[in-house]
Amino acid sequence: MNKFSLSTAGILVAALLTSVSVNAATDSAKTEVTPKGMSCQEFIDLNPQTMAPVAFWVLNEDEDFKGGDYVDYNETVTTAVPLTVELCKKHPQSELSKIKEEIKKELSK
């Protein structure tokens, strides 16, 4: 083998080892990222652009709607998010899932 092929092989082996070590590090650091267990204070601290998807997820988690019904995302954005923020400011240590029924009760009025 000439010097060029040895150095090329060395570079390829180094790149492969780096790739394997990066993949191993990211695999062990993966966690499930959902609003499950999120406190009201964490919800209030969110970027306002992410509040609607989180509220939508919380309100619709484990819900089975009959006949193909669904909760409109725009309704969540315009009514559920401000209501959730208001309730969370009153109870910042509560979990979002614990105030879910209170939010639904207010939305049904």
C-alpha positions as CSV (number, residue, x, y, z in Angstrom):
1,M,0.0,0.0,0.0
2,N,1.1,3.5,-0.7
3,K,1.1,6.4,1.8
4,F,-2.0,7.9,0.2
5,S,-4.2,4.8,0.7
6,L,-3.0,4.4,4.3
7,S,-3.9,8.0,5.2
8,T,-7.2,7.6,3.4
9,A,-8.0,4.4,5.4
10,G,-7.0,6.2,8.6
11,I,-9.3,9.1,7.9
12,L,-12.2,6.7,7.1
13,V,-11.6,4.7,10.3
14,A,-11.5,7.9,12.3
15,A,-14.7,9.2,10.7
16,L,-16.4,5.8,11.4
17,L,-15.4,5.8,15.0
18,T,-16.5,9.3,15.5
19,S,-19.9,8.5,13.9
20,V,-20.3,5.5,16.1
21,S,-19.5,7.4,19.3
22,V,-21.8,10.3,18.4
23,N,-24.6,7.8,17.7
24,A,-24.0,6.0,21.0
25,A,-24.1,9.3,22.9
26,T,-27.3,10.5,21.4
27,D,-29.1,7.1,21.8
28,S,-28.4,7.1,25.5
29,A,-29.6,10.8,25.8
30,K,-32.9,10.3,24.0
31,T,-36.0,10.9,26.2
32,E,-39.6,11.1,25.5
33,V,-40.6,14.7,25.0
34,T,-44.3,15.2,25.7
35,P,-46.3,17.6,27.9
36,K,-47.1,14.6,30.2
37,G,-46.2,15.8,33.7
38,M,-45.7,19.4,32.6
39,S,-46.4,21.8,35.4
40,C,-48.5,25.0,34.8
41,Q,-45.4,27.1,35.5
42,E,-43.5,25.3,32.7
43,F,-46.5,25.9,30.4
44,I,-46.4,29.6,31.2
45,D,-42.6,29.7,30.6
46,L,-43.0,28.2,27.1
47,N,-42.4,30.2,24.0
48,P,-45.9,31.4,23.1
49,Q,-45.7,29.7,19.7
50,T,-45.5,26.3,21.3
51,M,-48.4,26.8,23.7
52,A,-51.1,25.9,21.2
53,P,-49.6,22.5,20.3
54,V,-49.0,21.7,23.9
55,A,-52.6,22.7,24.9
56,F,-54.0,20.7,21.9
57,W,-52.0,17.6,23.0
58,V,-53.1,17.9,26.6
59,L,-56.8,18.5,25.8
60,N,-56.9,15.6,23.3
61,E,-54.7,13.1,25.0
62,D,-56.6,9.8,25.5
63,E,-59.8,11.1,24.0
64,D,-61.9,8.9,21.7
65,F,-64.3,11.0,19.7
66,K,-67.3,9.1,18.1
67,G,-68.3,9.6,14.5
68,G,-65.1,11.2,13.4
69,D,-65.5,14.3,15.5
70,Y,-62.5,16.3,16.3
71,V,-61.5,19.4,18.2
72,D,-60.5,22.2,15.9
73,Y,-56.9,23.4,16.3
74,N,-58.0,27.0,15.7
75,E,-60.4,26.7,18.7
76,T,-57.5,25.5,20.8
77,V,-55.4,28.5,19.7
78,T,-58.1,31.1,20.2
79,T,-59.8,29.9,23.4
80,A,-58.0,27.1,25.1
81,V,-54.6,28.7,25.3
82,P,-55.7,31.9,26.9
83,L,-57.9,30.0,29.3
84,T,-55.0,27.6,30.2
85,V,-52.7,30.5,30.8
86,E,-55.2,32.1,33.1
87,L,-55.8,28.9,35.1
88,C,-52.1,28.2,35.2
89,K,-51.4,31.6,36.7
90,K,-53.8,30.8,39.5
91,H,-52.3,27.4,40.1
92,P,-48.6,27.4,38.9
93,Q,-47.6,24.2,40.7
94,S,-50.4,22.1,39.3
95,E,-49.8,19.7,36.4
96,L,-51.5,20.5,33.1
97,S,-53.2,17.2,33.0
98,K,-54.8,17.9,36.4
99,I,-56.5,21.1,35.2
100,K,-57.6,19.5,31.9
101,E,-61.2,18.8,33.1
102,E,-61.5,22.4,34.5
103,I,-60.4,23.7,31.1
104,K,-62.9,21.5,29.2
105,K,-65.7,22.6,31.6
106,E,-65.0,26.3,30.9
107,L,-64.8,25.7,27.2
108,S,-68.1,24.0,27.1
109,K,-69.9,27.0,28.6
